[in-house]
Structure formats: C-alpha cells, structure tokens
Amino acid sequence: MADTAEDKKNTVSHVEETLRTEDDVTPLQAIKGSPIAIISCIGAAVGPLMYGFDMVIVGACISMPAFQFEYGTNVGESFIIPALWQSLWNSLIQLGIIIGAMLNSSFQDRFGRRWGFRSGGFIAAVGVAVMYISDIPASVNTRRSIFLIGKIILGVAMGQLNSTCQTYVSEVAPPKLRGPLLSVFTFSMVTGQIIAISAVNARILIFTPIAYKVIIASQWAWCGTLFLLSFIIPESPFWLVGRNCEDRALAMYNRLNSSRVNRIAGFAAIKETLDHEGQSANVIGQASISECFRGTNTRRTIIVASTFWLQQFLGVTLLANGPYFLQMAGMDFVKSLEISQVGISLALPATVISWWTMTRFGRRTILLWSIVCVGLLWLSVGIAGVWPTNTTALMYIGVMMQIITFFFGLGGGSATPVIAAEISSARLRALSQAVTFVNAAFSSWLFNFVVPYMFNSDQGNLGGMCGFIFGGLCIVGFIFSYFCIPETKGRTIAEVDEMFEAQVATQRFATYICTRRYEEPQDKNLQEA
C-alpha cells in the first residue's frame, strides 16, 4: 500500500527528531553501533589496496636488474626500459580503468554492489595471469606487448573495483564515520604501495625472473580475497530500496547496524533521501550519464571530476615512479628503493592523521593546506635540481620527495576521494563515481605518459627540475580548490542536495543553515553504552 501524505509527514518528523541526537554521538559510539558496516567498508577497500600495489609495480619492478634484463634494451653495460614502454605500461592501464569505470556504472546499478566486487576480482585474476606469462616469448617486444595487455585487463578490473568501493562505502558507512571510512580508500592504496615496494626491495638482488614473477603472482591473493568478500559483505540497502526490494533492504540494514542504532528511523531516512531526489521505487539503473551534466548536477560533476586531477597536479605520478626517477637522477638502485620505501611508509601515518583532521577541521581546509605545503616543497626540489651532479642536492631531492609524500597523504591524497563521494547525489552516485574514475584514469594516463619523458635519461632528462613544473601545477590546483571545492564536513546527503539546489557560494557551505537533514541516524541511547 502506498504511503499517504500524512504517513510521509509522520515519518519525516520521526526521522528529523532522531537526527537531533546524532551530533551527540561520538565516533566510538558509532563504531559500537555499526560494527558490521565498518568491517564491510574496510573489506571493500581491498580493491584500492590492489590498485596501490599495482601502481608501484611498474615503477619499482623496472628498477630491478632481473626485470630490466628481460624487458629492457642493452645500452652500454646496462639495460634500461625505453621511455616509450614505461609510458605505455603506466598510461594504458588507465585506458582499462576508463573502460571498467564506464561499464561498471550501469553494471552495479543493475546487478548490485557485491557483483561489482565479484566480477572485478575475476577480471583482475585474468590480467595478473597474462602479466605473469608475458616473459615467455623470445622477442623482447612481444614480452613488452603481452605485459601491456595484462596491464590493460587489470586496469578494467581496477576501474570496476575502485568505483564500486566508493559507491558502496558512501552508502553503507555510518554518518559519523563516513569521512574516515571513505578515506580508507587512500589508506588501503598506500598500504598496497608499501607491500609492493617492500617486496621489490627484498628481491632486488635476485637476478633471475623469479625475482619479479613472485611479486606479480602475489596479486592473485587480492583477487581471491575480493571474490570471497563479495559473498560475505551485506548488499547496499540504498541499492535494494532503489530496486524495490524493501524487505531485503531492511534485512541488510539490520545486518549492518546493531540494535544500538535506531534502525526504523535509519531505514526510513534512506527512503526519504531517495524520494527527495525524485527517486521512486525500481528506478536505480534507469538514470543516464547525461543527468550528471544537467542543472545543479553540472556543478557537482565538475567538482567530482576535478578531484583526481588535483592529485596529479600534486605530483602523485612522479612520486609513484620515485625509485626509477632517482636512479635517472644519479642515485644507485638499492638506495633509491630504500628511500622510496621510507616515503611510502610515511604516507600511512599521514593518512591516519587525516582521519582526525578532516573530522576536526574539514575536507576543504586540509586540502588547501596540503596543496600549499606540497607546492612549496616541489619548488625546493626544482631549485636543488639545478645542480644535477651535486651529491648533497641529489640526497636533498630524495628526502624532499618522501616529505612531499607525507604532506600529500595529510590532505591531497586523503581528502579528494571523500569529497568526490560526498558531493555526488544518492540517485546518481554510481554514475558520479564512474565519472570520477574515468577522469582519474584519463588524468593518470596523461601524466603517466608524459612524466617518464620529463625525467628519463634518453628523453627530457630534467631530473630534479621537474619540481618546478609540479610547483606551478600546485598553484593552479590551489586557485581551483579555493573557488570551486566546498566544505562538506558534518553535512548529510540531504543538506548537500539543498545547498547545491540553492546555488550556495563555495565559501558559504561551511556556515549555511539548512532546513532539511534526512540521513541515516544514530540513536542517542548510544551515549549510555
């Protein structure tokens, strides 16, 4: 039976009454109230972990003598990987990510978030298999080409897994912990990078193919984990409500949240949020990508699409290629890996610190300060690069790149995925995340193709002077962020909707007083726990 106007009025009144208690709930109480939801969100981040692992593989593996011997070109007494193939390996995986993200928007809206993880894990396993056997042919160009095909297939899986992860977390996470749980994406990605760089460092002095083949094969562990998790974690209640499966949605919501949470009001809030956005039952999956570029959604889409461009402006691609970049600048391969391992390890505590700072100071604030700090550090790297043969200057460049990694993790790396997920509307969330990761892939493709030409010894050979370029890009990123990216700290989905509909100026988002606040609430009884 359809709800009457009076029923809807009473439901909204009940939801709003419960929401008045939500601000009193502490993060610890929210954890006690929704332990399964939190575990599910962390499990969903295995995809970004695999992505972080793979990001480092090319940059780190090409610094391994065994890999250089099998895939490189003999130049004098050593082997180097040509800049063209570095660029292709790093950039064309982004083509796969674009394909995966675009296909996944309709796929996960039709079949559910869990199927997004399931199919992504299977496709990733195929890509890893192709990379593993790529060194079998006798021709070095054939080896390089097969390795490239494997990277593209893996990219399709990464596009699917990453977009599904952020869609799922934004729909399942408790409101009080949504920011930190969305930034687990970055934490997980950095963890994958640490595992990869540590594995490469441990095998750098092994001069047979098994040195890098074990590292490539280890990615099957992530594939299997994702496949199994897809059968364990609850389906998103948001998706089930949108597919007119309210009984299943309520069951999943109750699995995700304990009795400490006001389940009745929380589930009603999901329905009210979707209804406000014009979403009646069984229409998830019928929204089109063109809706992301209509009316007030256009502004939201521009912000969402810009977030990963900002990461590129802050130099994430050069940091990912740190070991080989430092080798091209003159550092020996063992020391370059050791320094890079320290830098990636610094990104982990930086991301954890950001969970507190983004909750205390806001997403926009830590993003702006991160851009300023990273920009100044890149300019100092550029200055040191003016003396390419100076040992002290080279060591300074290596150390500063690791400090840049830390400040990147404090804001630019952790805040951007949170902003991208919180700005998008519930109705268009899967499509918005597809737009996000298509732009992420395109920007990454562009920078991964260009950056090796900037520093490789057989091309631009700029060395540390690359810092001037990224310092300038940080200035551009700061100007855009200041005028275009609003603050969403403490805002519900309905409040964000209202502010965009009212065309509130970017600088006024933090202080604007909203009239509605539908959200998944936490019961005040938590305070007594």
N, C-alpha and C positions, 0 to 999 in steps of 0.2 A: 504494500500500500504506500502511495506517495505521501511524503510529509506535507502537512498543512502549513500555512503561513505561521500559525500560532505555534506549531511544533518547532519550526525552524527558529522562531524568535526565542522560545524557551531554551532550545539547545545552545544558541549563541550566547544567551545570558548566562547559562551554566558554565560554558567554556570561558567566557570573559571573567567570571567570578573566580574560577580556579586559577586563571592566569595571574591574578593579582598576587597570588602567593609564590609564583615561580621565581621572582627575583630574590627571594629569601633562601632559596635552595643553594647549598654550597656544591662545588664540584665533587667532593667526597660523597655527599648525599646522593648526587646524581649517579655516581658510579654504583652505589648500593642499589639504586632504584632500577637501573637498566644494565646489569652485567652482561647479559647475552647480546644486547645491542652493541655494546662496546667491543666484546670479543669478535663479533661478526664484522664490525668495521675494521678492526685490526687484521682479521683474516683476509678481508677484501684487498688489503694493501700488499699482498704477495705479488700481484701484478706489477706495481711500481717497483718493488724490490728487484724483480727480474729485469725490469727496464733499466734500473740503475746499474745492475750487474753488466748488462749488455752494453750500456753506454761506455763503460770503461774498457771493455774487452778489446775493441779495435785500437784505442789509444794506447793501451798497456801492452797488448799482445804484439803489436808491431815494434815494440821496443825489445822484444825477446829475440835473441840471436837465432833460436831454432825456427821461429816463425819467419824471420827475415830471410833465412836460408831457403825456405820452401816457397815463399811468395814474393821475395824481393828480386831486385836487379843488382848484378855484380858491378860495383863501382870501386875501382882500385882494389884495396884489400878487404873491403867490407860489402855487405848487402844493404840496400835501402829499399823501402817501399815507395814507388813513384807517387808523386803528389796526386796524379790523376786517380789512382786506385784508392788512395786514402780518402779523397773527396767522394768517390763513388760509394765506397763502403759506408762512410759516415752519413752521406746525404740521401742515398736511395732507400735506406731503411725508413726514412721519413716519408717516401712515397708509399711504402707499405702501411705506415701509420695513418696517412691520409685516407687510404682505401679502407682500412679497418675501422677507423672512426666514422666515416661516412656510412658504411654499410651497417655499422652497429647501432646507429640511432634508431632506425626502423626495426632492426632485429630484436633489440632488447625491449622495445615498446610492444612488440608482437608476442615474443616468447618469454619475456621476463628477465630480470637482472641475473638470476642464477644461471640461466642458459648462456648469458654473455660471458660469464667466467668459465663455464664448461667448454664451450666451443673455442674460446680464446686459448685455454690451456692445451687443447688438442692441436690447434694450428701451430702454436709455439713449439710443440714437440716435433712437428714435421720440419719446421725451419731449422731447429737445432740439429736434426739428423742430416740435413743437406749440408750444413756448415761442417759437420764432423767428417763427412766423407769427401770434402772438397779437395783434399791434398792427394787423392789417389791418382788422377791423371798425370801423365808425364809432362804435358805442356804447362808452363807456369801461367800463361794467360787463361788457359782452361780452368786451372785451380782458382785463380782470382775470380773468374766469372761465376763458377759454381758457388764460391763463398759469398759472392754478391747476391745470387739468387736466394741462398739461405737467409741472408740478412733481410731481404725484402719480405720473404714469407714471415719471418719473425716480426718484422715491422707491422704486418697486418694484424698479428696477434696482439702486439703492444697497443695498437690503436684501439682495439676492441676492449682489452683488459683495463687500460687506463681510464677510458671514458666510462666504462661500466662501474669501475671502482668509485669514482667521484659522484656519479649519479646515485649509486647505492648508499654511500655514506651520508650524502646530504639528505636522503630520505629516511634513513634509519637512526642516525645519531641523535641522542638526547639534546635538546636545545642548548642546555648549559655547556655542553661539551662539543658542540658542532665544530667550532673553530679549531680546537686542538685535534679532533679526530679527522677533520679534512686535511690538516697539515701533516698527519701521519703519512700521507702520500709522499711528502718530501723526506720525512724521516726514514721511511722504508726504502726510498730510492737511494739515499745516502748510505744506508746500511748495505744495500746491494753493491754500491761502489766500493765500500770498504772491503767487503768479502772478495770482490774481484781483484782489487789492487793487492790485497794480501796474498791471494792465491798466485797471482803472477809473480810477485816478489819472492815467494817461496820456491818458485820453479824457474827463476830467471837464469840460473846457471846449469840447467839441464839442456843439453844441446841436441836432443832428438825430438821428433814430432810429438812424442807422448807428453812433452812439456806443456804444449798449448791444447792438445786434444783432450786431456783430462779437464781442463778449465772449461772448454766448450761443452763437453759431455755433462758437466755438473749442472748445467741449466735444466736438464731433464728433471732434476729434483723439484724445481719450482713448478714445472708443468704438471707433474703428478700431484703436488700439493694443491694447486688450483683446481684440478679436476675433482679431487676428493672433497675439498671445501664446498664446491658448488652443490653437493648433495647434503651438506650438513647445515649450512647457514640458512636462516629463515628467509623467505622471499619478502620483498619490499611491500609493506601494507599499502603504500601510495600506489604502486603499480596495480595491485589486486583490486583496490577500490575503483581505480580508473577503468578496469576491465570488468566491472560489475560482478566482482566476486567478494562481496562484503563478508560473508561467513568465513571464508578462508583468510581474508584480510584481518578480521578481528582475531582469529586464531594465531596468526603470525605476530600481530601486535602484542598479544598476551604472552607469546613466547619470548619476544624481545624485551619486554618490560615486566618487572616483578609486581607483586601486589602492593609494593610501597608507592607505586605510581598510580595516579587516578586514571585508570585505563578507559573508563567510559568517556570522560571528558577528552582524553587524549585522542581516542579514535574519532570522536565527533569533530575534533579540531581538524583532523586530516580531511574529512568530508567537507567541512566548511571552507577550508583553504582552497580545495579544488573547485567547489561550487562558486566561490568568489571570482575565480579566474575564468568562469564560463565553462567549466568542465563538468558536464553531466556524465552519467554512468556510461561505460563502454566506449569512450572516445579516446583513451590513450592509444596512441599509434595512428590516429587519424589527423593529427596536426602535421602541417607541412613545414619544410625548412623556410619557405617564404615568409611565414608568420614571424620568424625571428627578425625580419627586416621591415616590419610594419609598425607604424605608430610609435608608442613609447618603447616597444621592444627593440627598435633600432639602436637607441642609446645603450640599452643593456647589452646588446650583442657586440657593439663596438668595444665596450669595456671588457667583456668576457674574452673577446678575440685578442685583445691587446696584452693580456697578462703574460703569456709565454714569450711574446716579442720583448717584453721588458727583461725577462730572464736572459735572452740572447744579448740585449744591449749591455747587460751587466757582465758579459763575457763568459757565460757558462760553457760554451763550446771550447774556448781556449783552455779553460780550467780542466775540462774533460780530457783534452789532449795534452795535459801538462807534462807527463813523462817524456813523450816524444818531442814536444816543444823545447823542453830544457836540454834534451840531447842535441837538437839542432842549434841551440844557442851555445853549446860547447861543454855541457856537463856530461860526465860519464853515466852509462845506463843504470848502474846499480844505485848511485847516489840520487839520480833523477826519480827512480821508483820509490826510494826511501822517503824523500822529501814529499812526494805526492801522496804517499800513504799517510804521512802526518797531517797533511792538509785536509784530506777527505775525512780523517778521524776527527778533526776539529769541527767539521760541519755537523757532526752528530750532536754534540752538546749544544751547539748553536741553535739547532732546530728545536731541541727540548726547551731551551731558554725562551724561544719564540712562543711556545705554547702559553707561557705565563705573560709575556709582554703583549701579545696580541689580545689576550683577555683583559689585561690591565690598561693598556694604552690605546689599543685599536689596531686594525689591519692597515689602514691608510698611514697612520703615524709611523709604524715600524718600517713600512715600505719606503717612505720618503727618506727617513734617516739612513736606511740601508743603502739606498742609491747614492746619497751624498758621500758616505764613507767609502764605498766601493769605487766611486768615480775618482776621489782624491788618491786612493791607493793605486789605481791604474795609471794615473798621470805620473806618479812617482816611479812606477815601473818603466814607463816610457822614457823618463829622464835617465834612469840607470842604463837603459838600452842604448843610449848614445855612445857608451863605451863598451862595445861588444867583446873586446879582448881582455877586459879587466876582470880578474878573478873575484874581487870583492863585489863588483857590480853584478856579476852573474849570480853569486850567492844571495845578494840582496833581492834580485828578481825572483829567485826560487822561494825565498822566505815570504816575500810580499804576496806571491800568488796563493800561498797557503793561508795567509791572514785574510786575503780577499775572499777565499772560500768560507772562512768563518763569518765574516760580515754579510756575505751573500746568504748564508743559512739563517742569520738572525732576522732577515726581513724579505729580501727579494725572492729567495727560494721557498720560504715557508708561507708567506702571506698571499702570493699570487694564486695558488690553487684554491685557497679558501675564498678569496674574492670572486674568482671565476664561478665557484659553486653557489655562493650566497647571492650573487647578483641575478642569476637566472631564475625564471619563474617555475613553479611546480609543473604547470601544464607543458612547458617547452623544455623541461630540464634535460631530458635525454638528447634532444636536438641541440640545445645550447652547449652541452658537453661535447657533442660531435663537432660543432663549430670551433670550440676551444681547442680540441686536439688536432683538428685539421690545420688551424693556424699555428699551433705548436709545432706540428710536423713540417709545415711549409717554412716557418722561420728557422727551424733547426736544419732543414735541408739546405737552405740558402747559406747559413753560416757555416755548416759543416763542409759545404763545397768550397766556400771562399777562404775560410781561415787557414787550411793547410797551405794554400798558395801564398798566404801572407808570410808564414814563418819558415816553410820548407827551404832547405839549402839549395835545391835545384830550381827555386822559383823566386819569390819576393825576398826571402832571407832577411826579414825585418827584425827578427829577434825580439828583444825587449821593447823595441819601439812600437810594437803592436799595442802597447799600453796607451799611447796617445789616441789611437782610434777608439778604443773602448772607453777611455775617459770622456771623449767627445760624445759618444753614444749615451753615456750616463747622464749628461746634461740634457739631451733630448728626452730621455726617459723621465727625468725629474719634472720637466716642464709639463709633459703629458699627464703624468700621475697627479700633479698638483691641481690641474684644472679639470681633469676628467674622472678620476677614480674616487668615489665617495666612501665614507666610513659606514660599515655595516655592523660594527660591534654592538652586541646586545639587541639587535633587531630581529624580529620574526619575519617569516616569509610574507605575511600579510602586510606588515609595516613597510617592507621594501617595495612591495607592489604599490602601496598607497603613495609613497614618496616619488616613485617614477611616474605614476599617473598624474600626480600634482606638479610634475616637472620641477621638483625642488632642486635648487642650485647645489653643485657638488660640495661646496664648503659648508652648506647648511644641514647636510644629512645627519651630522652628529647631534645637533641640537633641536631638530624639527620634532614637534609634538604630533604624534599620530592619533587618529581616532579609532582605529581598529587594530587588533593584535591576535588573530587566530594563530594558534601554534599548538604543538604537542606539549601539554603542560606537565609539570611535576607537582605532586601533591605536597601540601605544606606539612603533612604528617611525617615527611622525611626528617624534619628538624628534630623530631623526637627520637629518631633512630640512634 
